[in-house]
Amino acid sequence: MRNGSAWRINGLVSEQDQIEHETHNYQDESSNSNIEAPSSTLDIFRSHLDGLDQLMEITPPEAGLSTATTSPPTTTNSSSLTEQKTISSEGAFLLQTYVKTVATWMDLFDHSSTYQLKIPPLALASPLLFHCVCAFTANHLALSNKSLNASWKLVAVRHYGQALRLLIDALEIPFCETAMTSSMLLLSYEIHGAIKSEDYRRHFLGLTMLIKSHGITARSTGTDRANFWIYCRHEIAVALANERPLILNPEEWAVSWQEGEGREDVLGNQMMWFLARIINVVFGPDGATDASRPAREVFLQELETWRASLSPCFIGIPYGDADEDGFRKIYFTVTAAAAAAFWFHIAHILLYTEPILQDKDYIPLIQDQAMKITNITISDFPAALKVFSTHGLYYAAKHIKTISQKARVWNR
């Protein structure tokens, strides 16, 4: 597998001159037009916030990819079966890699696999979405293959710049589904280095306004529903990193839960809803006062009621021997169940001791929760779980007892 990837990557390196040429052309074009090129989605959202109320109408997705990437889309009928879209070798490799890697992250709590199954065909009909997918995937390769970081980073930046230009065009017309999905992908691209910055929170303000203007909630369907829950997960990560309430109040999520729900992805989203409400209390204006205690007690009861109704797949099974720090690997049959269990334990730590310890009697319970969190993270789970666990791990490491244990958590 590694050799195959290296072969493809070496092919891209051989096209370095062409990539640099296209990058300089983009920069020259921006300079000649006397228009400052946007550096991130924040720049774009800032320039369009006043007009977001006009984005309520839905329009068809954009036309096909530009001639530099693929030929115009064709209709699927008997007279045009021989007409085929074409993409570059680079584009094909990035789309294939996307489905195997970052798309699975997005579908963590989505058994319909929206980002793996629905987004690739849409990307072939939308230059905006295509460049977003390529930018996100290339950036992932740049970060995961350090020896080839320079070449993949250049590819990622090129696609990212093209995507930003196309996003401006998409936001200047009535709202379309592709603009929402593209914004989500671009924010996922940008999250790597800026999650604790104020600018990144403002990115979410822009995306929140897009969601509100289109009426997207937990009751939406299809791609809108998938985008909504991915947005919520990202915003929870930002809120935890900054220790601040969420921008989109969970009361506005319009959740609807069925008693006896058994699907792991739905229950995972339900845990995200619990966690969002808990964050708003813990890091809200009364979080450090006794006024928050009644709400904390209610949440602890709600969490226990939620756990009591779970199926056996949510029960982790220990395997192997405990190590010198007392940690032991845990097996879950479903990755989404493991992720939900992880955040279940994080929710308890927040309620027990953030931003201040609520009761000394909670200290042994805090240690138990921190151990369970670490047991999950040292276990053999797909990247989909690990990608969204980083900021939860901070709280496990912060409160776990010994220096040796803290080091183990931080090294995950």
Helices and strands as residue ranges (DSSP letters): H 2-13, H 16-32, H 41-48, G 49-56, G 78-80, H 89-100, H 102-106, H 114-117, H 119-123, H 127-144, G 146-148, H 149-171, H 177-194, H 198-214, H 222-242, G 250-252, H 264-282, G 290-292, H 293-308, G 312-314, E 317-318, E 330-331, H 335-353, G 360-362, H 363-377, H 383-387, H 390-399, H 403-410
